[in-house]
Amino acid sequence: MIRLDDSIKVPIYEQLYKEIKRNILSGAYGPDYRLPAIRTLAQSLNISHNTVNRAYQLLLSEGYIRSTQGSGFYVEELQVLKGSKEKILENTNEFLQKALEPKYDIKFDFSRTGYANEGFSWGKWSGYVQNAIIDFAYKDIIEESPNMGSLGLRREVCKYMEKTRGVSCTEEQIIICPNSEQGMEIIVNILPEKKYKVGIEEPSSEKMRRIMMTKGFIMNPIPVTPQGLDVNLLEKSDCNLLYITPSFQFPTGVTLPLAKRIQLLEWCRRNDVYCIENDYESEYLFGSQPIMSMQALDTSHRVIYIGTFSNIMTHEIKVSFIVLPNSLLPRYEEKYKYYRCLIPEYEQSALTNFIMDGSLDRQSRRMAILNQKKKKVFFDYVCENMSDIMRCSTESPGTHCLIEIYGCKDSEGLIHRLKEHGIQIYSTREYWYHMEEAPENVFMISFSSIYEKNIIKACAYFEKELRGILKAESPENCTREKREN
């Protein structure tokens, strides 16, 4: 049986190709099975001859079928390694399942899958980019970008981070990279060769966790309390590496107090271990008194720092960086001496000037204020209108917050039903290493995809649809847990 769906974005020829391949791998079409003629299949599926021919040519090029002149197309006898056929079939079925999943008409997206295009000075930025391109156009020789990034950009990043986060380093310690995930990949590749047992926050970023696990590192989840990572539990563990988001813990949003930061740094010094500090969304601490980064407090040079500018500019401009202790610089040079920075030189030049004239400072303040406004509207609305069915767990300064929906026993089911009603939110379950311990009724609400002018309308629509769903499931369930608490 061949299933095609012209309502999804996957081209019809690709769907047909995947369907036939699935039938071959599953044994539905055995060796020497004669496929329908192109004209016959096109007519039966009500698609064009070219579409069928394109799918057949793909299968032919990959060796799934053969063409016999004057006779047609036949399934080949596949000679594959044991288990390979099952793996390919599994991947093909997964593709088809995802492709054929229902597409929702999302009216308000409270997830982190997109970003409202507001608050960034595209005009000013394009001017910097244009000037940089013109400068390069008149150069006799354009040299390759150094593997650590351009010296001019690293100097400006060094000065900017010292001013804003107290980061103490030289430009030789800074490595420019497209995103924080690539920065983490560099870090795990240059750490001294040994077996690592990593102390990580529970919950924490799944992406960062998986990068470390791919390298073979063992994860040791340490619970996050209302005051951040449980440092006392970490001290009792046998961890020899730490990954932490102290300024704005992801995803809970709590900030690690100064006393605990100092305690952690002392643990690193005493045990001679490195601490990877992801200074996640520290830019949004505008208006508060932010604690200096752990790197700024580090006197024993054990902190590896990860930062990014994408959060305060736009995610279309991918610029992040890491700051390495001097002890790791020789290992970086050894491992990456043949690499080149992946960010175009003209873009690095534009960002250098963007920082130099104070535009990044102004951009940071602008985005922090914009986010602060959207968050305040959401918190006020929940307090005034929805406190009987949910509560916001934190008023942290980042671009998201956690909500607890009273009575919810099935997070995936509720997410699915909200999607059907045009609302998208996220469960926090994927951020837990021990997923069985993750609460079913805690969700992430992000404001990055909602325009400021739409936030009230989004809140009202969210309330209306959520109340309807909760009432339909259990009229009394909505407020029972709140009363019990």
C-alpha positions in Angstrom: 0.0 0.0 0.0 1.3 3.4 -0.9 0.3 6.5 1.1 0.8 10.0 -0.2 -0.3 13.3 1.3 -0.2 16.5 -0.7 -1.0 18.6 2.3 2.5 18.2 3.9 5.6 20.0 2.8 7.5 16.8 1.7 7.5 16.6 -2.1 5.3 13.9 -3.6 8.2 12.2 -5.4 10.1 11.9 -2.2 7.1 10.4 -0.4 6.7 7.9 -3.2 10.3 7.0 -3.2 10.2 6.4 0.6 7.1 4.3 0.4 8.4 2.0 -2.3 11.7 1.7 -0.4 9.8 0.8 2.8 7.9 -1.9 0.9 11.2 -3.3 -0.5 12.9 -3.4 2.8 9.9 -4.9 4.6 9.7 -7.7 2.1 6.3 -6.6 0.7 8.1 -6.2 -2.7 10.5 -9.2 -2.9 13.5 -9.8 -5.3 12.5 -9.6 -9.0 9.1 -8.0 -8.1 8.0 -6.0 -11.1 7.0 -2.4 -10.2 4.0 -0.9 -11.9 4.7 0.9 -15.2 5.2 4.6 -14.8 2.0 5.5 -16.6 0.0 2.9 -14.7 1.2 4.1 -11.3 0.8 7.7 -12.1 -2.8 7.1 -13.1 -3.7 5.0 -10.1 -2.2 7.6 -7.7 -3.4 10.6 -9.7 0.0 12.1 -9.9 2.2 13.1 -12.9 4.4 10.8 -14.9 7.5 12.9 -14.0 6.8 12.5 -10.3 6.8 8.7 -10.6 9.8 8.7 -12.9 11.8 10.8 -10.5 11.0 8.4 -7.6 12.0 5.4 -9.7 15.3 7.1 -10.8 16.2 7.7 -7.1 15.6 4.0 -6.3 17.6 3.1 -9.4 20.5 5.2 -8.4 20.6 3.7 -4.9 20.4 0.1 -6.2 17.0 -0.8 -4.8 15.6 -1.5 -8.3 17.0 -2.3 -11.8 15.7 -1.3 -15.2 15.2 -3.9 -18.0 14.8 -2.3 -21.4 11.4 -3.0 -22.9 10.2 -4.7 -19.7 10.2 -2.2 -16.8 11.6 -1.9 -13.3 12.3 -4.8 -11.0 13.3 -5.0 -7.4 16.9 -6.1 -6.8 18.0 -8.7 -4.4 19.6 -6.7 -1.6 22.9 -7.9 -0.2 23.2 -5.9 3.1 24.9 -6.5 6.4 22.9 -8.2 9.1 20.8 -5.6 10.9 21.4 -2.9 8.2 18.1 -3.5 6.4 16.2 -3.2 9.7 18.0 0.0 10.5 17.2 1.6 7.1 13.6 0.4 7.4 13.3 2.0 10.9 14.7 5.3 9.6 12.4 5.2 6.6 9.3 4.4 8.8 10.3 7.2 11.2 10.5 9.7 8.2 7.1 8.6 6.9 5.5 8.8 10.3 6.8 12.3 10.9 5.9 13.4 7.4 2.4 12.2 7.7 1.8 13.6 11.2 -1.1 16.1 11.3 -0.1 19.7 10.7 -1.6 22.1 13.2 -2.7 25.7 12.6 -0.7 27.3 15.4 -2.1 30.7 16.2 0.1 31.5 19.2 3.4 29.7 19.7 4.7 29.8 23.3 7.5 27.3 22.4 11.1 28.0 21.6 10.8 26.9 18.0 10.8 30.4 16.5 11.6 34.1 17.2 9.5 37.2 16.6 11.4 39.5 14.3 11.2 42.5 16.5 13.7 44.5 18.5 16.7 44.1 16.3 18.1 47.0 14.2 18.3 45.2 10.9 19.0 48.5 9.1 22.0 49.4 11.2 23.3 45.8 11.1 23.0 45.7 7.3 25.0 48.9 7.1 27.9 47.3 9.0 27.7 44.2 6.8 27.7 46.3 3.6 30.7 48.3 4.7 32.6 45.2 5.6 31.8 43.6 2.2 33.0 46.8 0.4 36.2 46.8 2.4 36.8 43.2 1.4 36.0 43.9 -2.2 39.0 46.4 -2.4 41.5 44.1 -0.7 44.2 42.6 -2.9 44.5 39.5 -0.9 41.8 38.0 1.4 43.4 35.8 4.0 41.6 32.9 5.7 40.1 33.6 9.1 42.2 32.2 12.0 40.9 29.1 13.6 40.1 31.1 16.8 38.3 33.9 14.9 39.6 37.3 13.8 41.9 39.1 16.3 39.9 42.3 16.1 36.6 40.6 17.1 38.3 38.6 19.9 39.7 41.9 21.3 36.3 43.5 21.3 34.6 40.5 22.8 37.3 40.4 25.5 36.6 44.1 26.5 32.8 43.7 26.2 32.6 40.6 28.4 34.9 42.1 31.0 32.7 45.2 31.2 29.3 43.3 31.3 30.1 40.0 33.0 33.5 40.6 34.7 35.1 37.9 32.5 38.8 38.1 32.9 40.8 36.9 29.9 43.0 37.9 27.0 42.0 37.7 23.3 44.2 34.6 23.0 41.8 32.7 25.2 38.7 33.5 23.1 37.5 31.2 20.4 34.7 32.4 18.1 32.2 29.8 16.9 28.7 29.8 15.4 26.7 28.5 18.4 27.0 27.3 22.0 26.6 23.6 20.9 29.7 23.9 18.7 31.5 25.5 21.5 30.7 22.6 23.7 31.9 20.2 21.0 35.2 22.0 21.0 35.5 21.8 24.8 34.8 18.0 25.0 37.3 17.4 22.3 40.2 19.3 23.9 39.7 18.2 27.5 42.6 15.9 28.8 42.0 12.3 27.9 40.4 10.5 30.8 37.1 9.0 31.8 34.8 11.8 32.8 31.9 11.6 35.2 30.0 14.9 34.7 28.0 16.7 37.4 25.1 18.2 35.6 22.0 20.0 36.8 18.8 18.0 36.9 17.0 19.2 34.8 19.3 20.7 32.2 19.9 21.2 28.5 19.3 18.0 26.5 21.5 19.2 23.6 24.5 19.9 25.8 24.0 16.6 27.7 23.9 14.6 24.5 27.1 16.2 23.2 28.9 15.1 26.3 27.4 11.6 26.2 28.4 11.2 22.5 32.0 11.7 23.7 31.5 8.9 26.2 31.2 11.0 29.3 29.1 9.6 32.1 26.3 11.8 33.4 25.7 12.3 37.1 22.5 14.4 37.6 22.6 16.7 40.6 19.1 18.1 41.7 18.4 21.8 41.2 16.9 23.4 44.4 15.2 26.8 44.6 18.8 28.1 45.2 20.3 26.3 42.2 22.5 23.2 42.0 22.7 21.2 45.3 26.4 21.8 45.9 26.5 19.6 49.0 25.4 16.6 46.9 28.0 17.4 44.3 30.7 17.5 46.9 29.8 14.0 48.0 29.9 12.6 44.5 32.9 11.3 42.5 32.4 13.7 39.6 35.5 15.1 37.9 33.8 17.6 35.6 31.0 20.1 36.1 28.5 21.6 33.6 26.4 24.4 35.0 24.2 27.4 34.0 24.5 29.5 37.2 23.2 32.9 36.1 19.9 31.7 34.7 19.6 27.9 35.2 18.0 26.2 32.2 15.2 25.4 32.3 14.1 26.4 35.9 15.4 29.9 35.8 16.9 30.1 39.3 20.1 32.0 39.9 23.0 30.4 41.9 23.8 32.6 44.9 27.3 34.0 45.3 28.1 31.8 48.3 27.4 28.7 46.3 29.4 29.9 43.4 32.4 30.3 45.6 31.8 26.9 47.2 31.7 25.3 43.7 34.9 27.1 42.7 36.6 25.8 45.8 35.4 22.3 45.0 37.0 22.6 41.5 40.3 23.8 42.9 40.4 21.2 45.7 39.7 18.3 43.3 41.6 19.8 40.3 38.6 19.6 38.0 37.2 21.9 35.3 33.8 23.7 35.4 32.0 24.4 32.2 30.0 27.6 32.8 27.2 28.4 30.2 26.3 32.0 31.0 22.9 31.4 29.5 20.7 34.5 28.9 22.7 36.5 31.4 22.0 39.5 29.1 18.4 39.6 30.3 19.5 40.4 33.8 18.9 44.1 32.9 17.4 46.1 35.8 18.6 43.7 38.5 22.0 43.4 40.2 23.5 40.4 38.4 26.1 38.3 40.2 29.4 38.2 38.3 30.1 35.2 36.2 31.8 32.3 37.8 34.7 32.8 35.5 35.1 36.3 36.9 35.4 34.8 40.4 37.8 32.0 39.4 41.3 32.4 40.7 42.5 28.9 40.0 41.7 28.9 36.3 39.3 26.0 36.3 36.3 27.6 34.6 35.6 27.2 30.8 33.2 29.9 29.8 30.5 29.7 27.1 28.7 32.8 25.8 26.6 33.9 22.8 25.4 37.1 21.2 22.6 35.4 19.2 20.1 35.7 22.1 20.3 39.5 22.1 20.8 40.2 18.4 18.8 37.7 16.3 19.1 33.9 15.9 19.8 34.4 12.2 23.2 35.9 13.2 25.0 32.9 14.7 27.9 34.1 16.8 29.0 32.5 20.1 32.3 32.1 21.8 34.2 30.2 24.5 36.9 31.3 26.9 39.5 28.7 27.7 41.9 28.6 30.6 45.5 28.9 29.4 46.1 25.3 30.3 43.8 24.1 27.5 45.1 26.4 24.7 47.9 24.0 23.6 45.4 21.2 23.3 43.1 23.4 21.2 45.9 24.4 18.9 46.9 20.8 18.5 43.4 19.5 17.8 42.2 22.5 15.7 45.3 23.8 13.9 44.0 22.8 10.5 40.5 24.2 11.1 39.2 27.7 10.2 36.5 29.8 11.9 33.1 28.9 10.4 31.8 32.5 10.5 32.5 34.6 7.4 35.3 37.1 7.8 33.0 40.0 6.7 30.4 39.1 9.3 33.1 39.0 12.0 34.3 42.5 10.8 30.7 43.8 11.0 30.2 42.5 14.5 33.6 44.0 15.6 32.3 47.5 14.6 28.9 46.8 16.0 30.5 46.2 19.4 33.0 49.1 19.1 30.4 51.8 18.6 28.2 50.7 21.5 25.4 49.1 19.3 25.6 45.8 21.1 25.2 47.5 24.4 22.1 49.3 23.2 20.8 46.2 21.6 21.2 44.2 24.8 19.2 46.8 26.8 16.5 47.0 24.2 15.9 43.3 24.1 16.0 43.0 27.9 13.4 45.7 28.3 11.2 44.2 25.5 11.4 40.8 27.1 10.7 42.3 30.6 7.5 43.9 29.2 6.2 40.7 27.6 6.9 38.7 30.7 5.2 41.1 33.0 2.1 41.1 30.9 2.0 37.3 31.0 2.6 37.1 34.8 0.0 39.8 35.5 -2.6 38.0 33.3 -2.0 34.7 35.0 -2.3 36.2 38.5 -5.5 38.0 37.7 -7.3 35.5 35.5 -5.8 32.0 35.7 -4.5 31.5 39.2 -7.2 28.8 39.8 -5.8 26.6 37.0 -2.1 27.3 37.0 0.8 29.1 38.6 4.1 30.5 37.2 7.0 28.9 39.1 9.4 31.8 38.7 9.7 35.4 37.7 13.2 35.0 36.4 14.5 37.5 33.8 15.1 35.0 30.9 13.0 34.6 27.7 10.9 31.8 29.2 9.2 30.7 32.4 7.8 27.5 33.8 4.1 27.0 34.6 2.4 24.4 36.6 -1.0 23.4 35.3 -3.2 22.0 38.1 -4.6 18.6 37.5 -2.6 17.7 34.4 -1.6 14.0 34.5 -0.5 13.6 30.8 1.8 16.3 29.5 2.0 15.0 26.0 -1.8 14.6 25.7 -2.4 18.1 26.9 0.2 19.5 24.5 -1.4 17.6 21.6 -4.9 18.9 22.5 -3.6 22.5 22.8 -2.0 22.2 19.3 -5.4 21.1 18.0 -6.7 24.4 19.4 -3.9 26.5 17.9 -1.6 26.8 21.0 1.9 25.4 21.3 3.7 25.0 24.6 6.6 22.7 25.7 6.9 20.0 28.3 10.0 20.1 30.5 10.3 16.3 30.5 13.0 16.2 27.8 15.3 18.2 30.0 15.4 15.5 32.7 18.1 12.8 32.6 15.9 10.7 34.7 12.7 11.3 32.8 10.6 9.1 35.1 11.2 11.7 37.8 10.0 14.6 35.7 6.6 16.2 36.6 3.8 15.7 34.2 2.2 19.1 34.9 5.1 21.5 34.5 5.5 23.2 31.1 7.7 25.8 29.5 6.3 29.1 28.2 8.6 31.1 26.0 7.9 34.7 24.8 10.4 34.7 21.9 7.9 33.8 19.2 5.1 36.2 20.5 5.2 39.9 19.4 4.7 42.4 22.2 1.5 43.8 20.5 0.0 40.3 20.5 0.9 39.1 24.1 -2.5 40.1 25.7 -4.4 38.5 22.9 -2.2 35.3 23.1 -2.8 35.1 26.9 -6.6 35.4 26.5 -6.8 32.8 23.8 -4.5 30.5 25.8 -6.8 30.8 28.9 -10.0 30.2 26.8 -8.7 27.1 25.1 -7.0 25.6 28.2 -10.1 26.1 30.4 -12.1 24.3 27.7 -9.8 21.4 27.6 -9.5 21.0 31.3 -13.2 21.2 31.8 -13.9 18.6 29.1 -11.5 16.2 30.7 -12.6 16.7 34.3 -14.8 19.5 35.5 -13.4 19.3 39.1 -9.8 18.4 38.2 -8.8 22.0 37.4 -8.6 23.3 40.9 -8.3 20.2 43.0 -4.6 20.2 43.3 -4.5 23.9 44.1 -6.9 23.4 47.0 -4.8 20.5 48.3 -1.7 22.7 48.2 
